[in-house]
Amino acid sequence: MPICAHAVTSVTLQLRWEPQFQFAGYYMAQAQGFYKEEGLDVKIVPGGPGVNMKEEVLSHRADFAIGNSGLALSFMQGVPLVLLADIFQRSAGVLITRPGYGKSIEILSQRNIALRALQDNPELYAIFNKQGILPGDLNKVLSINYPLEDFISGKADAIHAYLSNEPFYLNKRNVPFEVIDPINYGIDFYGDALFSRLDYVQKNSETVKRFTRASIKGWAYALANIPDTVDYLHQGPASKKDRAHLLFEAAVTKGLIMPDYVPIGHINPSRWEKIADTFKELGLAPINSKLDASFYFSYWSERGERFQYSILLGAFSALFLIVGGFVFWYRIVNIRLKASIQDKDELILKVEKVASFDSLTGLPNRRLFLDRLNQAIKWASRTSTFIAVVYIDLDRFKEVNDSLGHNGGDEFLKIIATRLASGLRESDTVARFGGDEFVVLLCNLSKPENVELIIQEFVRKITQATSIQGNILYPSASLGISIYPTDGDQAETLLKNSDQAMFAAKSQGTSNYYFFTQALQIKSSYRLKIATELREALQLQQFEMVYQPIVRLSDGRILHAESLIRWRLSSGEILMPSNFITIAEETGLIVEIGDWVFNEVLHFLQSIAHDDVSIAVNISPAQLNSPKHSALSWHEKIQEAKILPRRLVFEVTESMMMFKSHLVSSKIKILQQGGCLFSLDDFGTGYSSLASLKNLEFDFIKIDLQFIKELHRDARDKSLVSAMLAMAKGLGLQTIAEGVETVEQVRLLKEMGCDFAQGYYYSKPVSAEEFKDMLSKSNHD
């Protein structure tokens, strides 16, 4: 029966916990319409503490639920549950211990361990049981539902944990730990498994098959499109979760489901029997209990096929008695077998399509692209031809999404995909890697020089004006190109090098393309080295803060200072921010570094007795755009430090306005409403100075040093500075002149009505103690 002929059936799925990537497959089956294709209307119910999935199913409040290896124990205890699909081939359950304890289970067994009840965490108790330590011998076990804080505080030396959860938070808080994984002790339990109750399966076998099929397609999609799936969850059902945590969880989940090695949903009865034996060894299940065929229901209809085969065998044995009956049954069995095999083949094709193609554009995804690239490399090696890999990143795509919404953004991506695919040869491939990233594979090139004409045609196609929802858009993109074999002879190398070239193109503006060079490789290696050392610098506390005084021109008093970071290497060499901040932004380390700077400035302000002195803190667009950064946390820390919020002035550059998003706006609003001040740095050098003043309520503007440098010699600079000061006064803003170096500049700035000045005329950046001395002298004088 075709899918469209199914009447719509309403079913309920009960999850184990709140929405997170652990349940991404079910949410994506719903979002991508896989349930709808199967004629199902699925209600997904979040779980949480106190929710018993088995009770929800047995009480008919849910038709399906997510369980774990404990399903086998329940079945052996007489509970009529049916296993439908093993989604997680490995359990996420582990023990987290303090460094050193993981080397000796015997010693650990005598320490404070936080575990749930034996029936809830059997795989962890089995670790000790394998070493001859019975569950009852663990007499210092603590019954704790969520013991992370007890581990951090030192109350517990080991805790039950999940690979996708506690390690993320411990890393975030820089707490050292070790992981004890049951699999290293021969205990190989399943993780999440889909199940139902026996009476429901018996009465609704087709519905069960359709639901399981669609769920597995949802998982195939989720694992093949992790960035898009994380975005969907973060913006929808899992909006309470940190996006970085969702990405971390996605990586762990993929390793537990193992889609590249085991078909999603695969059930291995012999492995379940070993799990059942473990339950018996732990004394949880009756010694004579077992898992029989009624425990399994495969959506492949394997049980039906086995039954049909047994009918066929019986018919053969009765051949001499009922030849006619045999022929009749043989025909029926063949029809059903063919239908079952066809159903299975069709589903495999559907799953493979979901796993290999982007659902939005229909283009190949990363997985299929890499496969084709590897094949192309082999062919090029045999035929001595060239290959080009073109990495394409759309410029300012986030602005399209922010202004037109996700539907408009999706339509935009489809248009670009169609343009890139049009005119390609049959041997070429264009793929979407997720978000606004596309990659093109150009094969059978007789010489590399031919690529540039193709690239120029790509740029021409991309930049054609586009109408979406009544708005005219002018797309642009940055393209990076690597060539086989000169730029690499491995797929990942070519892809990495084209990605590097794309970033080089993006740094030069919009609608640019760049060919990979060895100079880029050297630059990339340097950046990788700095990124690695930056992480070490945070741990080794190699950063220092210096402060450059800002003087009030009317009376020469120091009432303000700009905080500046320095990196003192182990060799004693000091690196300026220009040597590492950009790399910190690209790697995401800017958030941790920014938090460190913020905390240092808070401590410094606490050490200054003068409540009228404020400190400026530079913040980066990448810092505020990161979901890891918390403005609310900063606000709370200011309150805890008992610092007047107006003593903190956050300096942003005009480039911040180009990156301004809802996330940035909301964080700025939190800090402003908390009483912090804001200053617009490098005023006059950006593309939208006046728009910047309109879009954000600033307290200060800092006039860039390039206007101050020739102030006493260049009449145009003098006019420009005068106009900026007049405009700032009209808007009620205070003004700071940067780069002041001469007495003549000071005189002119006073005459024009500038409020503050900063520069080497007054002082270079100095240490915290030196600044305090200068402050004391300034206030005393």
C-alpha positions in Angstrom: 0.0 0.0 0.0 1.5 3.4 -0.9 2.4 5.7 2.0 0.0 8.4 0.8 -2.9 5.9 1.3 -2.3 5.6 5.1 -4.9 7.3 7.2 -3.3 9.7 9.6 -2.5 7.9 12.9 -1.7 9.8 16.1 1.0 8.4 18.3 2.9 9.6 21.3 6.7 9.3 21.9 8.0 9.7 25.5 11.6 10.9 25.8 13.9 10.2 28.7 15.0 13.8 29.3 14.4 17.3 28.2 15.0 18.1 24.5 18.7 17.8 23.5 20.8 16.3 20.7 20.3 12.9 22.4 16.8 12.9 20.8 17.7 14.8 17.6 16.6 12.0 15.2 13.0 12.1 16.4 12.7 15.9 16.2 14.2 15.9 12.7 11.9 13.1 11.6 9.1 15.5 12.6 10.7 18.7 11.2 11.7 17.1 7.9 8.2 15.5 7.4 9.4 11.9 7.6 6.6 11.0 10.1 4.1 12.8 7.9 5.2 10.8 4.9 4.4 7.6 6.9 0.9 8.9 7.7 1.8 9.7 11.3 1.0 12.6 13.6 3.6 12.3 16.4 3.4 14.0 19.7 6.9 14.2 21.3 6.8 14.5 25.1 9.9 15.6 27.0 11.0 13.6 30.0 12.9 14.5 33.1 13.4 13.6 36.7 10.5 11.6 38.1 9.3 10.4 34.6 9.3 6.6 34.2 9.3 5.8 30.5 8.1 2.2 31.1 5.2 3.3 33.2 4.2 5.9 30.6 4.1 3.2 27.9 2.4 0.5 30.0 -0.2 2.9 31.3 -1.0 3.8 27.6 -0.1 7.5 28.1 2.6 6.9 25.5 2.8 4.5 22.6 6.6 4.6 22.2 9.4 5.6 24.5 13.2 5.8 24.7 14.8 3.3 27.1 18.2 1.7 27.6 19.7 -1.7 28.3 17.5 -1.9 31.4 14.7 -3.0 29.0 16.1 -6.5 29.0 16.0 -6.6 32.8 12.4 -5.5 32.8 11.5 -8.1 30.2 13.2 -10.8 32.3 11.2 -9.6 35.3 8.0 -10.2 33.4 7.2 -6.7 32.0 5.6 -7.0 28.5 8.0 -4.6 26.7 9.1 -5.0 23.1 12.4 -3.7 21.6 12.0 -1.9 18.3 15.4 -0.5 17.4 18.8 0.0 19.1 19.7 3.6 18.3 22.8 4.1 20.5 25.1 1.1 19.9 27.1 2.1 22.9 26.0 3.5 26.3 27.0 7.0 27.2 27.1 6.0 30.9 30.6 6.3 32.5 32.3 7.0 35.8 34.0 10.4 36.2 36.8 10.3 38.7 39.6 12.5 40.0 42.9 12.1 38.2 44.7 9.0 39.4 41.7 7.0 40.8 40.9 5.5 37.4 44.1 3.4 37.5 42.9 1.2 40.4 39.3 0.1 40.7 40.1 -1.5 44.1 41.2 1.8 45.5 38.3 3.6 43.9 35.8 1.2 45.5 36.8 2.5 48.9 36.3 6.1 48.0 33.1 8.3 48.0 31.3 7.4 44.8 28.0 8.9 43.7 25.9 6.4 41.9 22.2 5.9 41.2 20.5 2.7 42.3 21.9 -0.6 41.1 19.0 -1.1 38.6 19.5 2.4 37.1 23.3 2.1 36.6 24.0 -1.6 36.2 26.9 -1.1 33.7 28.8 1.0 36.3 28.3 -1.5 39.1 29.4 -4.3 36.7 32.8 -2.6 36.4 33.4 -3.4 40.1 31.7 -6.8 39.8 34.2 -7.8 37.1 37.0 -7.1 39.7 35.2 -9.2 42.3 33.8 -6.2 44.2 30.1 -6.8 44.8 27.6 -4.0 44.7 27.0 -4.4 48.5 30.8 -3.8 49.1 30.5 -0.3 47.8 29.5 1.0 51.3 30.3 4.6 50.6 27.9 5.1 47.7 26.0 8.3 47.8 22.4 8.4 46.4 22.5 11.6 44.4 20.5 12.4 41.3 22.9 15.0 39.8 26.2 14.9 41.6 28.3 17.2 39.4 28.6 19.9 42.1 29.6 17.3 44.7 32.4 16.2 42.4 33.6 19.8 41.9 33.4 20.6 45.6 35.3 17.5 46.5 32.4 15.7 48.3 32.5 12.8 45.8 35.7 11.3 44.3 33.8 9.6 41.5 30.3 10.1 40.0 28.0 8.5 37.5 28.0 10.6 34.3 27.2 10.7 30.6 29.9 11.3 28.0 27.7 14.0 26.4 27.1 16.0 29.5 29.4 16.2 32.5 32.7 16.3 30.5 31.4 19.4 28.8 30.7 21.3 32.0 33.9 20.1 33.7 36.0 21.3 30.7 34.1 24.6 30.8 35.0 25.1 34.4 38.6 23.8 34.0 38.1 20.9 36.5 40.5 18.0 35.8 39.0 14.6 35.6 39.4 11.0 34.2 36.8 8.8 32.5 36.2 5.1 33.4 34.3 3.6 30.5 32.6 0.2 31.1 33.6 -1.0 27.6 37.2 -1.1 28.7 36.2 -3.8 31.2 34.3 -5.8 28.7 30.9 -4.4 29.6 29.3 -3.4 26.3 25.8 -2.1 27.0 23.4 -0.4 24.5 22.5 3.2 25.0 19.2 4.6 23.9 16.7 2.1 22.4 13.2 2.6 21.0 10.5 0.4 22.6 6.8 -0.1 23.0 4.5 -2.5 24.8 3.5 -6.0 23.6 -0.3 -5.4 23.2 0.3 -2.3 21.1 2.8 -4.0 18.8 0.5 -6.9 18.3 -2.5 -4.7 17.3 -0.6 -2.1 15.4 2.4 -3.8 13.7 2.2 -1.6 10.6 2.1 1.6 12.6 5.1 0.4 14.6 7.1 -0.3 11.4 6.2 3.1 9.9 7.1 4.9 13.1 10.4 3.2 13.4 11.3 3.7 9.8 10.6 7.4 10.0 12.6 7.7 13.2 15.6 6.0 11.7 15.4 8.3 8.7 15.3 11.2 11.1 18.5 10.0 12.8 20.2 9.5 9.4 19.4 13.1 8.6 20.4 14.5 12.0 23.9 12.8 11.9 24.5 13.8 8.3 23.5 17.5 8.9 24.7 18.2 12.4 25.1 22.0 12.1 21.6 22.5 10.7 20.1 20.1 13.3 21.8 21.9 16.1 20.5 25.2 14.8 17.0 23.8 14.6 17.2 22.4 18.2 18.8 25.5 19.6 16.1 27.8 18.0 13.3 25.5 18.9 12.7 22.5 21.3 16.2 22.8 23.0 16.4 26.6 23.2 17.3 26.4 26.9 20.5 24.5 26.0 23.8 26.2 25.2 24.6 25.9 21.4 28.2 24.9 22.2 26.9 22.1 24.4 24.6 20.9 21.7 27.5 20.7 19.2 29.6 18.8 21.8 26.7 16.5 22.5 26.3 15.9 18.7 29.9 14.8 18.3 29.6 12.4 21.2 26.3 11.1 20.0 27.6 10.3 16.6 30.4 8.3 18.2 27.9 6.3 20.2 25.4 5.6 17.4 28.3 4.7 15.0 26.3 5.2 11.8 29.4 4.6 9.6 29.9 1.1 11.0 26.5 -0.2 12.1 23.1 0.4 10.4 21.1 2.8 12.6 18.6 0.8 14.6 20.4 -2.5 14.2 19.5 -5.2 16.8 22.0 -7.9 17.8 20.2 -10.6 19.9 23.4 -12.3 20.9 24.7 -9.1 22.4 21.4 -8.6 24.3 21.9 -12.1 25.7 25.3 -11.1 27.1 23.7 -8.0 28.7 21.0 -10.3 30.2 23.8 -12.5 31.6 25.3 -9.4 33.3 22.0 -8.7 35.0 22.0 -12.2 36.3 25.6 -11.9 37.6 24.5 -8.8 39.4 21.6 -10.6 41.0 19.0 -8.4 39.4 17.3 -11.0 37.2 16.2 -14.6 37.9 18.9 -17.0 37.0 16.5 -19.0 34.8 15.1 -16.0 33.0 15.9 -15.3 29.4 15.2 -13.1 26.4 12.9 -14.9 23.9 11.7 -13.9 20.4 8.8 -11.8 21.8 11.3 -9.3 23.1 12.3 -8.2 19.6 10.2 -6.6 16.9 12.3 -5.5 13.8 10.9 -2.9 11.5 12.6 -4.9 8.7 9.9 -7.6 9.3 12.6 -10.1 10.1 10.3 -12.0 12.4 7.7 -12.2 9.7 10.3 -13.5 7.3 11.5 -16.2 9.7 7.9 -17.2 10.2 7.3 -17.4 6.5 10.5 -19.4 6.0 9.3 -21.9 8.6 6.0 -22.2 6.7 7.9 -22.8 3.5 10.0 -25.5 5.2 6.9 -27.2 6.6 5.3 -27.1 3.1 8.3 -28.9 1.6 8.2 -31.6 4.3 4.5 -32.2 3.4 5.2 -32.2 -0.3 4.0 -35.7 -0.9 0.8 -35.2 0.9 -0.5 -31.8 -0.2 1.2 -30.8 -3.4 -1.5 -28.4 -4.3 -1.4 -26.7 -0.9 2.3 -26.4 -1.1 2.0 -24.5 -4.4 -0.6 -22.2 -3.0 1.5 -21.4 0.1 4.7 -21.1 -1.9 3.1 -18.4 -4.0 1.9 -16.5 -1.0 5.3 -16.7 0.7 7.1 -15.6 -2.4 4.8 -12.6 -2.7 5.3 -11.6 0.9 9.0 -12.2 0.8 9.3 -10.1 -2.3 7.2 -7.3 -0.8 9.3 -7.5 2.4 12.6 -7.4 0.5 11.4 -4.5 -1.7 10.3 -2.6 1.4 13.7 -3.2 3.0 15.6 -2.1 -0.2 13.4 1.0 -0.6 14.1 2.0 3.0 17.8 1.5 2.6 17.8 3.7 -0.5 15.8 6.4 1.4 18.2 6.3 4.4 21.2 6.4 2.0 19.7 9.4 0.3 19.1 11.2 3.6 22.7 10.5 4.6 24.2 11.6 1.3 22.2 14.6 0.2 21.3 18.0 1.7 17.6 18.0 2.3 17.2 21.8 1.6 19.0 22.1 -1.7 19.1 18.5 -2.9 22.9 18.8 -3.4 25.4 16.2 -2.2 26.5 16.7 1.3 30.0 16.5 2.8 30.0 12.7 3.0 29.1 12.2 -0.6 31.4 15.0 -1.8 34.4 13.4 -0.1 33.6 10.1 -1.6 33.5 11.7 -5.1 36.7 13.7 -4.4 38.6 10.5 -3.4 37.4 8.8 -6.6 38.4 11.9 -8.7 41.9 11.8 -7.1 42.4 8.2 -8.2 41.2 9.0 -11.7 43.4 12.1 -12.0 46.4 10.1 -10.7 45.9 7.5 -13.5 45.3 10.1 -16.3 47.7 12.8 -15.2 45.0 15.4 -15.1 44.3 18.2 -12.6 41.4 18.7 -10.1 40.3 21.9 -8.5 38.4 22.1 -5.2 36.6 25.4 -4.8 35.4 26.4 -1.3 32.6 29.0 -1.4 31.3 31.0 1.6 28.5 33.5 1.1 29.2 37.0 2.4 26.9 38.5 5.0 24.4 35.6 4.8 23.6 36.1 8.5 22.1 39.5 7.5 19.8 37.8 5.0 18.6 35.4 7.8 18.2 38.2 10.3 16.2 40.5 7.9 14.1 37.9 5.9 13.9 35.1 8.5 14.8 31.5 8.0 12.3 30.9 5.2 13.8 33.7 3.2 17.3 32.4 4.0 16.4 29.0 2.8 15.0 30.4 -0.4 18.2 32.4 -0.9 20.3 29.2 -0.4 18.2 27.3 -2.9 18.8 30.0 -5.5 22.5 30.0 -5.0 22.6 26.2 -5.2 20.8 26.3 -8.5 23.1 28.9 -9.9 26.2 26.9 -8.9 24.9 23.6 -10.3 23.8 25.2 -13.6 26.4 24.7 -16.4 28.5 22.2 -14.5 29.8 19.2 -16.5 28.6 15.7 -15.6 32.0 14.9 -14.0 31.9 17.9 -11.7 30.1 18.1 -8.3 28.7 21.0 -6.2 27.9 20.2 -2.6 26.5 22.0 0.4 28.5 21.5 3.6 25.9 23.2 5.8 24.9 26.8 6.6 26.1 29.1 3.8 29.1 26.9 2.7 29.3 25.3 -0.7 32.1 23.3 -2.3 32.7 22.6 -6.0 34.8 19.7 -7.4 36.1 20.4 -11.0 37.6 17.2 -12.6 39.5 16.3 -15.8 41.3 19.7 -16.1 44.1 19.6 -18.7 45.9 22.5 -17.0 45.3 24.5 -13.8 45.1 27.8 -15.7 41.6 26.8 -17.0 40.2 27.1 -13.5 40.2 30.9 -13.3 37.7 31.4 -16.1 35.3 28.9 -14.4 35.8 30.8 -11.1 35.0 34.1 -12.7 31.8 32.6 -14.1 30.9 31.4 -10.6 31.3 34.9 -9.2 29.2 36.3 -12.1 26.4 33.8 -11.4 26.4 34.3 -7.6 26.4 38.1 -7.8 23.3 38.5 -10.0 20.6 40.5 -8.3 18.0 38.3 -6.5 14.4 39.0 -5.6 13.1 37.3 -2.4 9.9 38.1 -0.6 9.7 41.4 -2.6 13.3 42.4 -1.6 16.1 42.9 -4.0 19.3 41.3 -2.8 22.8 41.5 -4.3 24.6 38.3 -3.2 28.4 38.0 -3.0 30.7 35.3 -1.9 34.4 34.5 -1.1 36.0 31.7 -3.0 39.1 29.7 -2.2 40.8 27.3 -4.7 43.2 24.4 -4.2 44.6 22.3 -7.1 45.5 18.6 -7.3 48.3 17.6 -7.2 50.2 20.8 -6.5 48.3 21.8 -3.4 47.8 18.3 -2.0 47.2 14.7 -3.0 44.7 13.8 -0.3 41.0 14.8 -0.1 41.2 16.3 3.4 44.3 18.3 2.5 42.8 19.8 -0.7 39.6 20.7 1.2 41.6 22.2 4.1 43.8 24.3 1.7 40.8 25.6 -0.3 39.2 26.6 3.0 42.3 28.5 4.0 42.3 30.2 0.6 38.7 31.2 1.1 39.5 32.9 4.4 42.2 34.8 2.7 39.7 35.9 0.0 37.2 37.0 2.7 39.8 39.1 4.4 40.2 41.2 1.2 36.5 42.1 1.0 33.5 40.7 -0.8 33.2 38.8 -4.1 36.9 37.9 -4.1 38.6 34.6 -4.9 42.0 33.4 -3.9 44.3 30.5 -4.9 46.0 28.5 -2.2 49.8 29.2 -1.9 52.5 27.9 0.3 52.6 31.3 2.0 49.1 30.6 3.2 50.2 27.3 4.5 53.0 28.9 6.5 50.6 31.6 7.8 48.1 28.8 8.7 50.8 26.9 10.6 51.7 30.0 12.5 48.1 30.6 13.4 47.8 27.0 14.5 50.9 27.4 16.6 49.6 30.6 18.2 46.2 29.1 18.8 47.8 26.1 20.6 50.0 28.4 22.7 47.1 30.6 23.5 45.3 27.7 25.2 48.5 27.0 27.2 48.8 30.7 28.1 45.4 30.7 29.7 46.4 27.7 31.8 49.8 29.0 32.7 48.5 32.5 33.4 50.9 34.2 31.0 48.6 37.2 30.3 49.1 40.6 32.0 47.1 43.8 32.0 48.5 47.3 31.5 46.5 50.6 31.8 46.9 53.8 29.7 45.7 56.9 31.6 43.0 59.1 30.0 43.2 62.7 31.2 40.5 65.3 31.6 41.7 68.3 29.5 39.9 70.9 31.6 42.1 70.2 34.8 44.6 67.5 33.9 43.1 65.0 36.3 43.2 61.2 35.5 39.6 60.0 35.7 39.7 57.2 33.2 42.0 54.6 31.7 42.0 52.0 29.0 42.9 48.4 29.9 45.1 46.6 27.5 46.2 43.0 27.5 49.8 41.8 27.0 51.1 38.2 26.5 54.4 37.4 28.2 55.9 34.3 26.7 57.9 31.9 28.7 61.0 33.3 26.9 60.2 36.7 28.4 59.1 38.2 25.1 55.9 40.3 25.2 53.4 40.0 22.4 51.0 42.8 21.7 47.3 42.1 21.1 47.6 42.7 17.3 49.7 39.4 17.2 47.1 37.2 18.7 43.6 38.7 19.2 42.5 37.9 15.6 43.5 34.3 16.0 41.7 34.2 19.4 38.6 35.5 17.7 38.7 32.8 14.9 39.3 30.0 17.4 36.7 31.1 19.9 39.3 31.6 22.6 38.4 35.3 22.6 35.6 34.4 25.0 37.8 32.9 27.7 40.5 35.6 27.2 37.8 38.3 27.4 36.4 36.8 30.6 39.9 36.8 32.1 40.4 40.5 31.1 37.0 41.4 32.6 37.7 39.6 35.9 41.2 41.3 36.1 39.7 44.7 35.6 37.0 44.0 38.2 39.7 43.1 40.8 41.7 46.2 39.8 38.7 48.5 40.3 38.2 46.9 43.7 41.7 47.9 44.6 41.2 51.6 43.6 39.6 53.7 46.3 38.4 56.5 44.0 34.8 55.9 42.9 35.0 58.5 40.1 37.7 56.6 38.2 36.5 54.3 35.4 38.3 51.7 33.3 37.6 50.9 29.6 37.5 47.3 28.5 37.7 46.4 24.8 35.2 43.9 23.7 35.2 42.1 20.3 32.3 41.4 17.9 33.3 37.7 18.0 33.1 37.8 21.8 29.6 39.1 22.0 28.4 37.0 19.0 29.5 33.8 20.7 26.9 31.9 22.7 29.6 31.0 25.1 29.8 34.6 26.3 27.3 35.5 29.0 26.5 39.2 29.6 24.2 38.2 32.5 27.2 36.5 34.2 29.2 39.7 33.8 26.4 41.7 35.3 26.2 39.3 38.3 29.9 39.5 38.8 29.8 43.3 38.9 27.1 43.2 41.6 29.1 40.6 43.6 32.3 42.7 43.4 30.2 45.7 44.7 31.6 47.9 41.9 29.6 50.9 40.6 28.6 49.7 37.1 29.4 53.1 35.6 33.0 52.6 36.4 33.1 50.0 33.6 33.2 51.4 30.1 33.0 48.8 27.3 34.8 49.9 24.1 33.5 48.7 20.8 34.7 49.5 17.3 32.5 50.5 14.4 33.0 47.0 13.0 30.8 45.8 15.8 27.8 47.5 14.0 28.5 45.4 10.9 28.2 42.2 13.0 25.3 43.5 15.1 22.8 40.8 15.7 19.9 40.1 18.1 22.4 38.2 20.3 24.8 41.2 20.4 22.0 43.7 20.9 20.5 41.7 23.8 23.9 41.5 25.5 24.6 45.2 25.1 21.2 45.9 26.5 21.8 43.8 29.6 25.0 45.6 30.4 23.6 49.1 29.7 20.5 48.4 31.8 22.9 47.2 34.6 24.5 50.7 34.5 27.6 50.1 32.5 28.8 52.7 29.9 29.8 52.2 26.3 32.3 54.0 24.1 32.6 53.9 20.3 36.3 53.4 19.5 38.2 54.6 16.4 35.3 57.0 15.5 35.4 58.3 11.9 37.3 55.3 10.4 34.3 53.0 9.8 31.7 52.9 7.1 28.8 53.9 9.2 29.8 56.3 11.9 26.5 58.3 12.0 24.5 55.1 11.8 26.5 53.6 14.7 25.5 56.6 16.9 21.9 56.2 15.9 21.7 52.4 16.5 23.4 52.2 19.9 23.3 54.7 22.8 26.9 55.5 23.5 28.4 57.5 26.3 31.7 58.3 24.8 33.2 58.5 21.3 37.0 58.1 20.8 38.3 60.1 17.8 40.8 58.0 16.0 44.5 58.9 16.2 44.8 59.3 12.4 42.8 62.6 12.7 44.8 63.7 15.7 48.3 63.0 14.2 48.3 65.9 11.8 45.9 68.1 13.7 48.2 71.1 14.0 49.4 70.9 10.4 46.4 69.7 8.4 43.5 72.1 8.1 41.2 69.3 6.9 41.9 67.2 9.9 41.3 70.2 12.1 37.9 70.8 10.5 36.9 67.1 10.7 37.8 66.9 14.4 36.0 70.2 15.1 32.9 68.8 13.4 33.1 65.5 15.3 33.4 67.3 18.6 30.4 69.6 17.8 28.3 66.7 16.7 29.2 64.7 19.9 28.3 67.7 22.1 24.9 68.1 20.3 24.2 64.4 21.0 25.3 64.7 24.7 28.3 62.5 24.3 31.7 62.9 25.9 34.8 62.9 23.6 38.2 61.3 23.9 41.1 62.0 21.5 43.4 59.1 20.9 47.1 59.3 20.0 47.9 62.7 21.6 51.7 63.2 21.5 52.4 67.0 21.5 51.6 70.0 23.5 50.2 71.7 20.4 47.7 68.9 19.9 46.6 69.4 23.6 46.2 73.1 23.1 44.0 72.7 19.9 41.9 70.0 21.5 41.2 72.2 24.5 40.2 75.1 22.3 37.8 72.9 20.3 36.1 71.6 23.4 37.4 68.0 23.6 36.7 66.4 27.0 39.5 63.9 27.4 42.9 63.0 25.8 44.9 59.8 25.7 48.4 59.2 24.3 52.1 59.2 24.9 52.1 62.9 25.7 50.7 61.9 29.0 51.8 58.3 29.4 52.4 55.0 27.7 50.4 52.0 29.0 51.8 51.1 32.5 51.4 48.4 35.1 48.6 48.4 37.6 50.8 49.6 40.4 52.3 52.4 38.3 48.8 53.5 37.3 47.8 53.7 41.0 50.8 55.9 41.7 49.9 58.2 38.8 46.3 58.3 40.0 47.4 59.2 43.6 49.6 62.1 42.3 46.9 63.3 40.0 44.3 63.4 42.7 46.7 64.9 45.2 47.8 67.7 42.8 
